[in-house]
């Protein structure tokens, strides 16, 4: 089941990446045509899609891999050698 979730998250990240690129291109076209209101709307959509892409990528990597994740911070703290380990060298 975990492998299915992994593949699903990868596919989701790819889909959001495509959507972000499409929204960004649309924003560029609107901006070139002088339509700044719609350009800003599509820029905002691209940012949302990029955020969702990043979330899906983080999910695909597994728990504790998101740099904003409290779990990642706890895991890194546990992996660091303590002062006693440094003195023993």
C-alpha positions in Angstrom: 0.0 0.0 0.0 2.8 2.4 0.8 4.2 2.0 -2.7 0.8 2.9 -4.2 0.7 6.0 -2.1 4.2 6.9 -3.2 3.3 6.5 -6.9 0.1 8.5 -6.4 2.0 11.3 -4.7 4.6 11.4 -7.6 1.8 11.5 -10.2 0.0 14.2 -8.2 3.3 16.3 -8.0 3.7 15.9 -11.8 0.1 17.0 -12.4 0.5 20.1 -10.2 3.8 20.9 -11.9 2.0 20.9 -15.3 -0.8 23.1 -14.0 1.7 25.6 -12.5 3.5 25.8 -15.9 0.3 26.2 -17.8 -1.0 29.0 -15.4 2.4 30.8 -15.6 2.3 30.7 -19.4 -1.3 32.0 -19.4 -0.2 34.8 -17.1 2.6 35.7 -19.5 0.2 35.8 -22.4 -2.2 38.0 -20.5 0.6 40.3 -19.4 1.9 40.6 -23.0 -1.6 41.5 -24.1 -1.8 44.2 -21.5 -4.4 42.4 -19.4 -2.7 42.8 -16.0 -5.8 41.8 -13.9 -6.0 38.3 -15.5 -2.2 38.0 -15.5 -2.1 38.5 -11.7 -4.9 36.0 -11.3 -3.0 33.3 -13.2 0.2 34.2 -11.4 -1.7 33.5 -8.2 -3.0 30.2 -9.5 0.6 29.2 -10.5 1.8 29.9 -7.0 -1.0 27.8 -5.5 -0.1 24.9 -7.9 3.5 25.2 -7.0 2.6 24.9 -3.3 0.5 21.8 -4.0 3.3 20.4 -6.1 5.8 20.8 -3.2 3.3 19.2 -0.8 2.9 16.2 -3.1 6.7 15.9 -3.5 7.1 16.0 0.3 4.5 13.3 0.6 6.3 11.2 -2.0 9.5 11.5 0.0 7.9 10.3 3.1 7.3 11.6 6.6 9.8 13.9 8.1 11.3 15.1 4.8 9.4 18.4 4.6 11.8 21.2 5.8 8.9 22.8 7.7 8.0 19.5 9.4 8.5 19.4 13.2 9.2 15.7 12.8 12.2 16.4 10.6 13.7 18.7 13.2 13.3 16.1 15.9 14.9 13.4 13.7 17.9 15.7 12.8 18.4 16.4 16.5 18.5 12.7 17.3 21.0 12.1 14.5 23.5 14.7 15.7 26.2 13.4 18.0 26.1 14.8 21.5 28.9 16.4 23.3 30.0 13.1 24.8 30.4 11.5 21.4 32.7 14.4 20.2 34.9 14.1 23.3 35.3 10.3 22.8 37.1 10.9 19.5 
